[in-house]
Amino acid sequence: MIKIRKGTIKDIPQIKKCLIDSWVEHAKQEPELLDEERMRRSDIDRYYRKAFQNPKLSFVLIAEIDGKFAGFQRADIQEIPNFFKHNKILYLDDAYILSEFRRKGIATLLIRETENIARRNKIRRLQGRVYTFNKPVQKLLAGLGYRSPFATWNKVIG
């Protein structure tokens, strides 16, 4: 059975392992933009401790199956320029599902619970960034009613 719970500081070591795995894949897919060694040296502990210390602005949801860590979703409440109709957003930041638990509906459950938290906080807009190579997540989000109204374009110059 899948259980979704709030993350705690005790989850940071597992989250860190997942993020390094994810980031290494990102660096392989986008070597012009991302540096694998810098990613490995990132202070993930501090970043996540900050999230746990300020639960009014950030939270982490943990998915477990039969008590075993299966994945997580981090989200941050942010204010964006007020010319947007809904300028208080819930930003879907890091997310990861362990490979043995993928395609079991866990990511959907995490996102749905994140949406419920947004509703309780009277936040009407959720936003996230997904790399162009990550087609499975793009498909998942589209299936949940998300759309990409704009894109970020990058060019590395010498």
Contacts in CASP RR format, 6 or more apart in sequence:
PFRMAT RR
TARGET T0000
AUTHOR 0000-0000-0000
METHOD contacts of the structure
MODEL  1
MIKIRKGTIKDIPQIKKCLIDSWVEHAKQEPELLDEERMRRSDIDRYYRK
AFQNPKLSFVLIAEIDGKFAGFQRADIQEIPNFFKHNKILYLDDAYILSE
FRRKGIATLLIRETENIARRNKIRRLQGRVYTFNKPVQKLLAGLGYRSPF
ATWNKVIG
1 65 0 8 1.000
1 66 0 8 1.000
2 63 0 8 1.000
2 64 0 8 1.000
2 65 0 8 1.000
2 70 0 8 1.000
2 104 0 8 1.000
2 105 0 8 1.000
2 106 0 8 1.000
2 109 0 8 1.000
3 63 0 8 1.000
3 64 0 8 1.000
3 65 0 8 1.000
3 67 0 8 1.000
4 61 0 8 1.000
4 62 0 8 1.000
4 63 0 8 1.000
4 64 0 8 1.000
4 109 0 8 1.000
4 110 0 8 1.000
4 113 0 8 1.000
5 61 0 8 1.000
5 62 0 8 1.000
5 64 0 8 1.000
6 59 0 8 1.000
6 60 0 8 1.000
6 61 0 8 1.000
6 62 0 8 1.000
7 52 0 8 1.000
7 59 0 8 1.000
7 60 0 8 1.000
7 61 0 8 1.000
7 62 0 8 1.000
7 72 0 8 1.000
8 52 0 8 1.000
9 48 0 8 1.000
9 49 0 8 1.000
9 52 0 8 1.000
11 60 0 8 1.000
11 62 0 8 1.000
11 69 0 8 1.000
11 72 0 8 1.000
12 44 0 8 1.000
12 45 0 8 1.000
12 48 0 8 1.000
12 49 0 8 1.000
14 69 0 8 1.000
14 72 0 8 1.000
15 44 0 8 1.000
15 48 0 8 1.000
15 60 0 8 1.000
15 72 0 8 1.000
15 94 0 8 1.000
15 96 0 8 1.000
16 44 0 8 1.000
16 45 0 8 1.000
16 48 0 8 1.000
18 71 0 8 1.000
18 72 0 8 1.000
18 96 0 8 1.000
18 98 0 8 1.000
19 44 0 8 1.000
19 94 0 8 1.000
19 96 0 8 1.000
20 39 0 8 1.000
20 40 0 8 1.000
20 44 0 8 1.000
21 96 0 8 1.000
22 94 0 8 1.000
22 96 0 8 1.000
23 34 0 8 1.000
23 36 0 8 1.000
23 39 0 8 1.000
23 40 0 8 1.000
23 42 0 8 1.000
24 36 0 8 1.000
24 39 0 8 1.000
24 40 0 8 1.000
26 34 0 8 1.000
26 39 0 8 1.000
26 131 0 8 1.000
27 34 0 8 1.000
27 35 0 8 1.000
27 36 0 8 1.000
27 39 0 8 1.000
28 36 0 8 1.000
29 131 0 8 1.000
29 133 0 8 1.000
30 131 0 8 1.000
30 133 0 8 1.000
32 156 0 8 1.000
33 154 0 8 1.000
33 156 0 8 1.000
48 60 0 8 1.000
48 74 0 8 1.000
50 58 0 8 1.000
51 58 0 8 1.000
51 59 0 8 1.000
51 60 0 8 1.000
51 74 0 8 1.000
51 76 0 8 1.000
52 58 0 8 1.000
52 60 0 8 1.000
56 77 0 8 1.000
57 76 0 8 1.000
57 77 0 8 1.000
58 74 0 8 1.000
58 75 0 8 1.000
58 76 0 8 1.000
58 77 0 8 1.000
59 74 0 8 1.000
59 75 0 8 1.000
59 117 0 8 1.000
60 72 0 8 1.000
60 73 0 8 1.000
60 74 0 8 1.000
60 75 0 8 1.000
61 72 0 8 1.000
61 73 0 8 1.000
61 75 0 8 1.000
61 110 0 8 1.000
61 113 0 8 1.000
61 114 0 8 1.000
62 69 0 8 1.000
62 71 0 8 1.000
62 72 0 8 1.000
63 69 0 8 1.000
63 70 0 8 1.000
63 71 0 8 1.000
63 72 0 8 1.000
63 73 0 8 1.000
63 97 0 8 1.000
63 101 0 8 1.000
63 106 0 8 1.000
63 109 0 8 1.000
63 110 0 8 1.000
64 70 0 8 1.000
65 101 0 8 1.000
65 104 0 8 1.000
65 106 0 8 1.000
69 98 0 8 1.000
70 97 0 8 1.000
70 98 0 8 1.000
70 101 0 8 1.000
70 106 0 8 1.000
71 96 0 8 1.000
71 97 0 8 1.000
71 98 0 8 1.000
71 101 0 8 1.000
71 106 0 8 1.000
71 110 0 8 1.000
72 94 0 8 1.000
72 95 0 8 1.000
72 96 0 8 1.000
72 110 0 8 1.000
73 92 0 8 1.000
73 94 0 8 1.000
73 95 0 8 1.000
73 107 0 8 1.000
73 110 0 8 1.000
73 111 0 8 1.000
73 113 0 8 1.000
73 114 0 8 1.000
74 92 0 8 1.000
74 93 0 8 1.000
74 94 0 8 1.000
74 95 0 8 1.000
75 90 0 8 1.000
75 91 0 8 1.000
75 92 0 8 1.000
75 93 0 8 1.000
75 114 0 8 1.000
75 117 0 8 1.000
75 126 0 8 1.000
76 90 0 8 1.000
76 91 0 8 1.000
76 93 0 8 1.000
77 88 0 8 1.000
77 89 0 8 1.000
77 90 0 8 1.000
77 91 0 8 1.000
77 121 0 8 1.000
77 123 0 8 1.000
78 88 0 8 1.000
78 89 0 8 1.000
78 90 0 8 1.000
78 91 0 8 1.000
79 87 0 8 1.000
79 88 0 8 1.000
79 89 0 8 1.000
80 87 0 8 1.000
80 88 0 8 1.000
80 89 0 8 1.000
81 87 0 8 1.000
84 125 0 8 1.000
85 125 0 8 1.000
86 123 0 8 1.000
86 124 0 8 1.000
86 125 0 8 1.000
88 122 0 8 1.000
88 123 0 8 1.000
88 125 0 8 1.000
89 123 0 8 1.000
89 125 0 8 1.000
89 126 0 8 1.000
89 127 0 8 1.000
90 114 0 8 1.000
90 117 0 8 1.000
90 118 0 8 1.000
90 121 0 8 1.000
90 123 0 8 1.000
90 125 0 8 1.000
90 126 0 8 1.000
90 127 0 8 1.000
91 126 0 8 1.000
91 127 0 8 1.000
91 128 0 8 1.000
92 111 0 8 1.000
92 114 0 8 1.000
92 126 0 8 1.000
92 127 0 8 1.000
92 128 0 8 1.000
93 128 0 8 1.000
95 107 0 8 1.000
95 110 0 8 1.000
95 137 0 8 1.000
97 106 0 8 1.000
97 107 0 8 1.000
107 137 0 8 1.000
107 140 0 8 1.000
108 140 0 8 1.000
108 144 0 8 1.000
111 140 0 8 1.000
111 141 0 8 1.000
111 144 0 8 1.000
112 144 0 8 1.000
114 126 0 8 1.000
115 126 0 8 1.000
118 124 0 8 1.000
118 126 0 8 1.000
126 146 0 8 1.000
129 152 0 8 1.000
130 137 0 8 1.000
130 138 0 8 1.000
130 141 0 8 1.000
130 148 0 8 1.000
138 148 0 8 1.000
END
